[in-house]
Amino acid sequence: LFPLGWGLDYASAANSPPLAEDPGVPPNWAAPKGSLFHAGHVVAPWSIFVADDSAEVHLTTARQESPRGTVVATAGPDGVSADWTGEGGMLRISGRAQDLGPRAKQGDTLDVRYRIDRVPTRSVKIGMRCAQPLCGTSGGAMLDVTRVFKRAAPGSWQTLSIPLSCFADEGADLAQVEVPLAIETADRFRLTISEASLVHKGAGAAPGCPGMT
């Protein structure tokens, strides 16, 4: 912005030239409102973690394993890939707790654009985690989407849209959602996520809840 040697001392005074305010960010890089993951990056204030029954680890490098190595997340040009080795684990996007209860009543959805890289062999669940244990339910705010992922053609991009009301209808209290997206399985499975967002679609416009196995 300034040429070499332009700096001033305390006794000098000068007016700086006008500086450009354009950040130079390509339009397709700008995250739409409600985005959790976009253009290959998690959107602030959210972060990505891989977890197992031991603990969770923040994804801060191009490749990160959970503490026991049961799930591995890899960041790449297509998005973030998660590879479950067969002993159980979770990929999740988490941050400060938010009240999603009103959004569930308005018909908002959790949208995930994904690609199946290895078809699941056992149950795969997708859902949310809350400040309150299990979001106030006996089993947590998680839905079984095994059938959806098994029917998806491997290698092709698909979009899964889940109304937030699907979780509320199961008794989940969405007043303090800390993890708006969590994916878990106990066996071998691999998928890549290119986009994830909370989308407002309005009452009556949201799709039905995903089929269960």
Wavefront OBJ file of the C-alpha trace (Angstrom):
o trace
v 0.000 0.000 0.000
v 2.909 2.370 0.718
v 6.258 2.728 -1.121
v 9.517 1.873 0.626
v 10.656 4.793 2.786
v 7.222 6.412 3.090
v 7.173 6.042 6.890
v 7.056 9.120 9.132
v 8.614 10.095 12.429
v 6.714 11.753 15.262
v 7.717 15.227 14.080
v 6.400 14.727 10.525
v 2.895 15.163 9.180
v 1.458 14.016 5.876
v -1.822 12.939 4.375
v -1.874 9.345 3.206
v -3.215 8.625 -0.275
v -6.694 7.113 -0.635
v -6.546 3.353 -0.138
v -8.693 0.774 -1.917
v -11.424 -0.794 0.223
v -12.150 -3.694 -2.141
v -11.010 -6.866 -0.315
v -10.473 -8.608 -3.656
v -12.436 -11.697 -2.615
v -14.014 -13.459 -5.630
v -17.838 -13.426 -5.410
v -18.022 -17.235 -5.420
v -15.871 -17.309 -2.275
v -18.300 -15.242 -0.241
v -20.246 -17.520 2.075
v -24.038 -17.236 1.790
v -25.940 -16.355 4.931
v -26.302 -19.347 7.214
v -23.265 -21.189 5.834
v -21.390 -23.598 8.075
v -18.912 -24.814 5.436
v -18.323 -23.123 2.079
v -15.677 -22.981 -0.686
v -13.453 -25.515 1.037
v -13.421 -23.773 4.411
v -15.421 -23.795 7.606
v -17.221 -20.476 8.083
v -16.530 -18.412 11.220
v -17.491 -18.702 14.024
v -17.721 -22.448 13.392
v -14.912 -25.035 13.565
v -14.530 -28.656 12.422
v -13.677 -31.462 14.828
v -13.141 -35.217 14.562
v -14.090 -37.200 17.642
v -14.298 -40.713 19.035
v -15.044 -42.237 22.425
v -11.757 -40.822 23.716
v -11.939 -37.102 22.898
v -12.229 -34.628 20.026
v -9.554 -32.878 17.944
v -9.824 -29.576 16.103
v -9.117 -29.768 12.353
v -6.336 -27.189 11.969
v -4.181 -28.892 9.312
v -4.874 -30.526 5.962
v -5.253 -33.906 7.679
v -6.401 -34.718 11.191
v -7.152 -37.987 12.995
v -9.400 -38.434 15.993
v -7.506 -39.380 19.193
v -7.882 -43.127 18.546
v -7.549 -42.779 14.779
v -11.043 -44.101 14.110
v -12.044 -41.183 11.870
v -9.757 -39.080 9.669
v -10.680 -35.700 8.160
v -8.812 -34.355 5.140
v -9.228 -30.872 3.678
v -8.956 -30.663 -0.097
v -10.121 -28.682 -3.141
v -13.475 -30.506 -3.195
v -14.207 -29.877 0.484
v -13.576 -31.874 3.639
v -13.456 -35.676 3.420
v -14.164 -37.898 6.404
v -12.978 -41.510 6.469
v -14.223 -43.858 9.185
v -11.928 -46.836 9.749
v -14.555 -49.120 11.244
v -14.437 -48.511 15.000
v -16.802 -45.581 15.332
v -16.326 -41.839 15.362
v -17.865 -38.505 14.493
v -17.234 -35.532 12.215
v -18.819 -32.357 13.535
v -19.012 -28.626 13.008
v -19.327 -26.839 16.315
v -19.172 -23.412 17.927
v -20.994 -21.137 20.328
v -24.502 -22.294 21.252
v -27.364 -20.882 19.180
v -31.128 -21.042 19.589
v -32.466 -22.877 16.534
v -35.914 -23.457 18.010
v -37.554 -20.505 16.208
v -35.887 -21.505 12.944
v -37.317 -25.012 13.261
v -40.815 -23.517 13.515
v -40.167 -21.326 10.457
v -39.352 -24.282 8.228
v -35.572 -23.819 8.073
v -33.433 -26.760 7.002
v -29.965 -28.207 7.440
v -28.601 -28.602 3.910
v -25.512 -30.700 3.165
v -23.985 -31.131 -0.276
v -22.039 -34.392 -0.209
v -20.390 -37.121 -2.235
v -20.260 -40.759 -1.161
v -16.733 -42.117 -1.561
v -17.363 -45.433 0.239
v -20.867 -46.821 0.769
v -21.710 -47.352 4.452
v -22.091 -50.885 5.745
v -23.794 -50.002 9.022
v -26.011 -47.275 10.412
v -25.036 -43.665 9.664
v -26.629 -40.863 11.649
v -26.703 -37.136 11.081
v -27.864 -34.496 13.507
v -26.983 -31.966 16.168
v -25.438 -31.693 19.629
v -26.560 -29.282 22.326
v -25.291 -27.734 25.539
v -27.950 -29.814 27.265
v -27.011 -33.534 27.275
v -28.528 -35.308 24.238
v -30.541 -32.130 23.517
v -33.006 -33.186 26.196
v -33.836 -36.548 24.591
v -32.966 -40.158 25.391
v -31.041 -40.757 22.170
v -29.942 -37.302 21.060
v -30.953 -35.155 18.098
v -29.697 -37.649 15.513
v -31.535 -39.115 12.516
v -30.687 -42.367 10.747
v -29.849 -41.544 7.111
v -28.306 -44.891 6.168
v -30.867 -45.513 3.438
v -30.240 -42.082 1.909
v -26.476 -42.596 1.728
v -26.767 -46.173 0.445
v -29.030 -45.054 -2.397
v -26.733 -42.194 -3.435
v -24.548 -43.042 -6.426
v -20.896 -43.158 -5.283
v -18.788 -40.410 -6.811
v -21.704 -38.093 -7.636
v -22.667 -34.948 -5.750
v -25.980 -34.956 -3.897
v -27.769 -32.569 -1.540
v -29.474 -33.710 1.630
v -31.985 -31.261 3.073
v -33.301 -31.965 6.576
v -35.948 -29.729 8.183
v -34.890 -28.655 11.657
v -38.412 -29.586 12.712
v -37.450 -33.254 12.204
v -35.225 -32.985 15.269
v -37.739 -30.935 17.257
v -40.509 -33.428 16.453
v -38.378 -36.158 18.052
v -38.341 -34.138 21.271
v -35.008 -32.368 20.829
v -34.628 -29.034 22.590
v -32.879 -26.809 20.038
v -32.516 -23.796 22.340
v -28.742 -24.269 22.769
v -27.322 -26.012 19.709
v -23.520 -26.118 19.869
v -23.068 -28.579 16.980
v -25.400 -27.834 14.041
v -23.912 -30.686 12.003
v -22.687 -34.053 13.285
v -22.192 -37.257 11.291
v -21.383 -40.560 12.980
v -21.111 -44.253 12.183
v -19.546 -47.321 13.761
v -18.182 -48.977 10.626
v -16.245 -48.187 7.451
v -17.596 -45.221 5.538
v -16.236 -42.276 3.582
v -17.849 -39.110 2.274
v -16.840 -35.617 1.189
v -18.765 -32.470 2.097
v -18.500 -29.408 -0.133
v -21.246 -27.266 1.435
v -23.208 -27.205 4.679
v -25.644 -24.515 5.740
v -28.739 -23.597 7.687
v -31.239 -22.455 5.065
v -34.488 -20.534 5.414
v -37.140 -22.040 3.135
v -40.333 -20.896 4.803
v -43.246 -22.847 6.183
v -44.593 -25.399 3.715
v -41.497 -25.247 1.477
v -39.277 -27.586 3.455
v -38.982 -31.248 2.371
v -40.058 -34.183 4.482
v -37.839 -35.879 7.021
v -35.323 -38.344 5.513
v -36.384 -41.980 5.451
v -35.193 -44.187 8.270
v -33.877 -47.738 8.060
l 1 2 3 4 5 6 7 8 9 10 11 12 13 14 15 16 17 18 19 20 21 22 23 24 25 26 27 28 29 30 31 32 33 34 35 36 37 38 39 40 41 42 43 44 45 46 47 48 49 50 51 52 53 54 55 56 57 58 59 60 61 62 63 64 65 66 67 68 69 70 71 72 73 74 75 76 77 78 79 80 81 82 83 84 85 86 87 88 89 90 91 92 93 94 95 96 97 98 99 100 101 102 103 104 105 106 107 108 109 110 111 112 113 114 115 116 117 118 119 120 121 122 123 124 125 126 127 128 129 130 131 132 133 134 135 136 137 138 139 140 141 142 143 144 145 146 147 148 149 150 151 152 153 154 155 156 157 158 159 160 161 162 163 164 165 166 167 168 169 170 171 172 173 174 175 176 177 178 179 180 181 182 183 184 185 186 187 188 189 190 191 192 193 194 195 196 197 198 199 200 201 202 203 204 205 206 207 208 209 210 211 212 213
